[in-house]
Amino acid sequence: MAFASPRSFILLSVAAAVATIVLKTAAWRFTGSVGLLSDAMESVVNLVAALGAFWALSLAAKPADRTHHYGHFKAEYFSSGLESVLIVLAALAIIFAAVGRLLQPQPLEQLGIGLALSLVATALNGLVAWVLLRASRHFHSITLRADAHHLLTDVWTSFGVVLGIGLVKVTGLTILDPLIAIAMALNIIVTGWKLLHETASGLLDRSLPDDEHGRLEALLAAHETEEIRFHALRTRVAGSRRFVAFHVLVPGRWTVQAGHDFCERLEREIAAALPRSDVLTHLEPIEDPKAWDDQGFRWEEG
């Protein structure tokens, strides 16, 4: 797969949202199913979320400037946070509509064409979600990943709605339509909550994931000798970027040039091992007790 830019994939999501809104609205109009109505409502949320994601990715792509020395990468978290909230609101709207249908049941009509339209929309969402997930791994983008999971939630919702309508057609029990819509809404709320938790972690400058942190520590350990040590290792994730900072302790007899060359080599190796990372090193003489006292922040377990 050829990868252009994160924004190009979001435009694909926008197009898919518009297409599925049309398909699912038509399916609801043909059948009168509250499940299909809730499905169409979620696609409207998908469209709003995709437009918000496009704005966030556009902002995140801006280079560092006078007032944002570390760039604008955290803008991605605004998008994933918005998407999380919209997912939960869509689920609550689905529950509200379903409860109304429970209190006032209505027969469903033209189920065949409604199911066909819903399945086409579901297949489209599933394909776009798969593309977005691949792109999110390539770009390390929480925005693309959030949008992909949102679309996958829509896919599972649609499957549930189709199942409910199919059971109504077989059994004649119209109550199954709103009950399954409520079950799907509860599942959507769980997905939204998980995305919101991930967004909050990013905004709080969470450190690198365990696997990446382990890779970084192993790389530094490979360079340690009796005369070379590292400490005060600090990392954080901001959108698609990784930030790494640590102190490099070397013999005081080294020249400034030798110390600089060693730090430059370390920074290049880390950047190669952790793509999209910014590395900051601080050189200190290993013999100086003050260097050992200066180990940055300390934290408490728990």
C-alpha positions as CSV (number, residue, x, y, z in Angstrom):
1,M,0.0,0.0,0.0
2,A,1.3,3.5,-0.9
3,F,1.1,5.9,2.0
4,A,0.5,9.6,1.1
5,S,-0.2,11.6,4.3
6,P,-2.5,11.1,7.3
7,R,-4.9,13.8,6.0
8,S,-5.4,12.0,2.7
9,F,-6.7,8.9,4.7
10,I,-9.0,11.1,6.8
11,L,-10.5,12.4,3.5
12,L,-11.2,8.8,2.6
13,S,-13.0,8.5,6.0
14,V,-15.1,11.7,5.2
15,A,-16.1,10.2,1.8
16,A,-17.1,6.9,3.4
17,A,-19.2,8.7,6.1
18,V,-21.1,10.6,3.5
19,A,-21.8,7.5,1.5
20,T,-22.9,5.4,4.5
21,I,-25.2,8.2,5.8
22,V,-27.0,8.1,2.4
23,L,-27.2,4.3,2.4
24,K,-28.3,3.9,6.1
25,T,-30.8,6.8,5.9
26,A,-32.4,5.1,2.9
27,A,-32.5,1.8,4.7
28,W,-34.2,3.4,7.7
29,R,-36.8,5.1,5.5
30,F,-37.6,1.9,3.8
31,T,-38.0,-0.2,7.0
32,G,-38.8,2.2,9.8
33,S,-36.3,0.3,12.0
34,V,-35.0,2.2,15.0
35,G,-31.9,0.1,14.8
36,L,-31.2,1.4,11.3
37,L,-32.0,4.9,12.4
38,S,-29.4,4.6,15.2
39,D,-27.0,3.2,12.7
40,A,-27.5,6.2,10.4
41,M,-27.1,8.6,13.4
42,E,-23.7,7.0,14.2
43,S,-22.6,7.6,10.6
44,V,-23.4,11.3,11.1
45,V,-21.1,11.3,14.1
46,N,-18.5,9.6,12.0
47,L,-18.7,12.5,9.5
48,V,-18.3,15.1,12.2
49,A,-15.4,13.2,13.8
50,A,-13.6,12.8,10.5
51,L,-13.9,16.5,9.8
52,G,-12.5,17.2,13.3
53,A,-9.7,14.7,12.6
54,F,-8.8,16.5,9.4
55,W,-8.5,19.8,11.3
56,A,-6.3,18.2,14.0
57,L,-4.0,16.5,11.6
58,S,-3.6,19.7,9.6
59,L,-2.6,21.5,12.8
60,A,-0.3,18.7,14.0
61,A,1.5,18.9,10.6
62,K,2.5,22.5,11.2
63,P,6.2,22.9,12.1
64,A,7.5,24.2,15.4
65,D,7.3,28.0,15.7
66,R,8.1,30.8,18.2
67,T,5.3,29.9,20.6
68,H,5.3,26.1,20.1
69,H,8.9,25.0,20.3
70,Y,8.0,21.3,20.4
71,G,5.6,21.5,17.4
72,H,1.9,21.0,17.3
73,F,1.8,17.2,17.6
74,K,-0.6,17.1,20.6
75,A,-3.3,18.5,18.4
76,E,-4.1,14.9,17.5
77,Y,-5.4,14.4,21.0
78,F,-8.0,17.0,20.5
79,S,-9.4,14.9,17.7
80,S,-9.3,11.6,19.5
81,G,-10.9,13.3,22.6
82,L,-13.7,14.7,20.4
83,E,-14.2,11.4,18.7
84,S,-14.4,9.7,22.1
85,V,-17.1,12.1,23.3
86,L,-19.1,11.9,20.1
87,I,-19.0,8.1,20.2
88,V,-20.5,8.1,23.7
89,L,-23.1,10.8,22.8
90,A,-24.1,8.7,19.7
91,A,-24.6,5.7,21.9
92,L,-26.8,7.6,24.3
93,A,-28.9,8.9,21.4
94,I,-29.3,5.3,20.2
95,I,-30.5,4.2,23.6
96,F,-33.0,7.1,23.8
97,A,-34.4,6.2,20.4
98,A,-34.6,2.5,21.3
99,V,-36.4,3.1,24.6
100,G,-39.0,5.2,22.7
101,R,-39.5,2.3,20.3
102,L,-39.8,-0.2,23.2
103,L,-42.6,1.9,24.7
104,Q,-44.3,2.3,21.3
105,P,-43.5,-0.7,19.1
106,Q,-44.0,-0.4,15.4
107,P,-44.0,-3.0,12.6
108,L,-41.0,-3.1,10.2
109,E,-41.5,-2.9,6.4
110,Q,-39.5,-3.8,3.3
111,L,-36.8,-5.5,5.3
112,G,-35.1,-7.1,2.3
113,I,-34.0,-3.8,0.7
114,G,-33.2,-2.2,4.1
115,L,-30.9,-5.1,5.0
116,A,-29.2,-5.0,1.6
117,L,-28.4,-1.3,1.9
118,S,-27.2,-1.7,5.5
119,L,-24.8,-4.5,4.5
120,V,-23.3,-2.4,1.6
121,A,-22.7,0.4,4.1
122,T,-21.2,-2.0,6.6
123,A,-18.8,-3.5,4.0
124,L,-17.7,0.0,3.0
125,N,-17.0,1.0,6.6
126,G,-15.1,-2.2,7.3
127,L,-12.9,-1.7,4.2
128,V,-12.1,1.9,5.2
129,A,-11.4,1.0,8.8
130,W,-8.9,-1.7,7.7
131,V,-7.1,0.9,5.5
132,L,-7.0,3.4,8.4
133,L,-5.6,0.9,10.8
134,R,-2.7,0.1,8.4
135,A,-2.1,3.8,7.9
136,S,-2.2,4.5,11.7
137,R,0.6,2.0,12.3
138,H,2.6,3.5,9.5
139,F,2.2,7.1,10.7
140,H,2.0,6.2,14.5
141,S,-1.1,8.4,14.5
142,I,-3.6,8.2,17.4
143,T,-6.1,10.2,15.2
144,L,-6.2,7.6,12.4
145,R,-6.4,4.8,15.0
146,A,-9.3,6.5,16.8
147,D,-11.1,7.0,13.5
148,A,-10.5,3.4,12.5
149,H,-11.8,2.1,15.8
150,H,-14.8,4.4,15.5
151,L,-15.6,2.9,12.1
152,L,-15.1,-0.6,13.4
153,T,-17.6,0.2,16.2
154,D,-20.0,1.3,13.4
155,V,-19.4,-2.1,11.7
156,W,-20.2,-4.1,14.8
157,T,-23.3,-1.9,15.4
158,S,-24.5,-2.5,11.9
159,F,-24.0,-6.3,12.3
160,G,-26.0,-6.2,15.4
161,V,-28.8,-4.1,13.7
162,V,-28.9,-6.5,10.8
163,L,-29.1,-9.5,13.2
164,G,-31.9,-7.8,15.1
165,I,-33.9,-7.1,11.9
166,G,-33.3,-10.6,10.7
167,L,-34.6,-12.0,14.0
168,V,-37.6,-9.8,13.7
169,K,-38.3,-11.1,10.2
170,V,-38.0,-14.7,11.4
171,T,-39.8,-14.4,14.7
172,G,-42.1,-11.5,14.2
173,L,-41.0,-10.1,17.6
174,T,-40.5,-6.4,16.9
175,I,-39.2,-5.8,20.4
176,L,-35.9,-7.4,19.4
177,D,-35.1,-4.4,17.2
178,P,-34.8,-1.8,20.0
179,L,-33.3,-4.4,22.4
180,I,-30.4,-5.2,20.1
181,A,-29.9,-1.5,19.4
182,I,-29.5,-0.8,23.2
183,A,-27.0,-3.7,23.4
184,M,-25.0,-2.3,20.6
185,A,-25.1,1.2,22.2
186,L,-23.6,-0.1,25.4
187,N,-20.8,-1.7,23.4
188,I,-20.2,1.6,21.7
189,I,-19.9,3.4,25.1
190,V,-17.1,1.0,26.2
191,T,-15.2,1.8,23.0
192,G,-15.6,5.5,23.5
193,W,-14.4,5.2,27.1
194,K,-11.2,3.4,26.1
195,L,-10.4,6.0,23.5
196,L,-11.0,8.8,26.0
197,H,-8.6,7.1,28.5
198,E,-5.9,6.8,25.8
199,T,-6.4,10.5,24.9
200,A,-6.0,11.5,28.6
201,S,-2.8,9.5,28.9
202,G,-1.4,11.3,25.9
203,L,-2.3,14.8,27.2
204,L,-0.6,13.8,30.6
205,D,2.7,13.2,28.8
206,R,2.7,9.4,29.2
207,S,6.1,7.8,28.7
208,L,6.9,5.4,25.8
209,P,5.1,2.1,25.6
210,D,6.8,-0.7,27.4
211,D,8.2,-2.4,24.3
212,E,9.7,0.8,22.9
213,H,11.1,1.8,26.3
214,G,12.7,-1.7,26.6
215,R,14.2,-1.3,23.1
216,L,15.7,2.1,24.2
217,E,17.1,0.8,27.4
218,A,18.7,-2.2,25.6
219,L,20.3,0.2,23.1
220,L,21.8,2.3,25.8
221,A,23.0,-0.8,27.8
222,A,24.9,-2.0,24.7
223,H,27.1,1.2,24.9
224,E,27.7,1.1,28.7
225,T,31.3,0.4,29.9
226,E,33.3,1.1,33.0
227,E,33.8,4.6,31.7
228,I,30.5,5.3,30.0
229,R,27.1,5.4,31.9
230,F,23.6,6.8,31.3
231,H,21.0,8.1,33.7
232,A,18.0,10.5,34.0
233,L,16.3,8.8,31.1
234,R,12.9,10.5,30.4
235,T,10.5,9.9,27.5
236,R,7.1,11.1,26.4
237,V,4.7,10.6,23.5
238,A,3.0,13.5,21.8
239,G,0.8,12.4,19.0
240,S,3.0,10.7,16.4
241,R,6.2,11.9,17.9
242,R,8.5,10.4,20.6
243,F,10.7,12.6,22.8
244,V,13.7,11.1,24.6
245,A,16.1,12.8,26.9
246,F,19.0,11.5,29.1
247,H,22.4,12.3,30.6
248,V,25.6,10.8,29.1
249,L,28.4,10.3,31.6
250,V,31.9,10.0,30.0
251,P,35.5,10.4,31.2
252,G,36.4,14.0,31.9
253,R,39.6,13.7,29.8
254,W,37.5,13.4,26.6
255,T,37.6,16.4,24.4
256,V,34.4,18.3,23.7
257,Q,34.6,17.0,20.1
258,A,34.8,13.4,21.2
259,G,31.9,13.8,23.6
260,H,29.8,15.5,21.0
261,D,30.6,12.9,18.4
262,F,29.6,10.1,20.8
263,C,26.3,11.8,21.6
264,E,25.6,12.4,18.0
265,R,26.1,8.7,17.2
266,L,23.7,7.8,20.1
267,E,21.0,10.1,18.9
268,R,21.2,8.7,15.3
269,E,20.9,5.1,16.6
270,I,17.9,6.0,18.8
271,A,16.2,7.9,16.0
272,A,16.7,4.8,13.7
273,A,15.4,2.4,16.4
274,L,12.5,4.7,17.3
275,P,11.1,6.4,14.2
276,R,9.7,9.9,14.6
277,S,11.7,10.5,17.7
278,D,13.5,13.7,18.9
279,V,16.5,12.9,21.1
280,L,18.2,15.3,23.6
281,T,21.4,14.3,25.4
282,H,23.3,16.1,28.2
283,L,27.0,15.4,28.5
284,E,28.6,15.1,32.0
285,P,32.0,14.0,33.4
286,I,31.7,10.6,35.0
287,E,34.2,11.5,37.8
288,D,32.2,14.5,39.0
289,P,30.0,13.6,42.1
290,K,27.6,16.4,41.1
291,A,26.9,14.5,37.8
292,W,25.7,11.5,39.8
293,D,23.5,13.7,42.0
294,D,21.9,15.3,39.0
295,Q,19.7,12.4,37.9
296,G,16.6,14.5,37.0
297,F,13.2,13.9,38.6
298,R,12.3,11.0,40.9
299,W,9.0,9.3,41.1
300,E,7.3,7.1,43.6
301,E,6.0,3.7,42.8
302,G,2.2,3.1,42.9
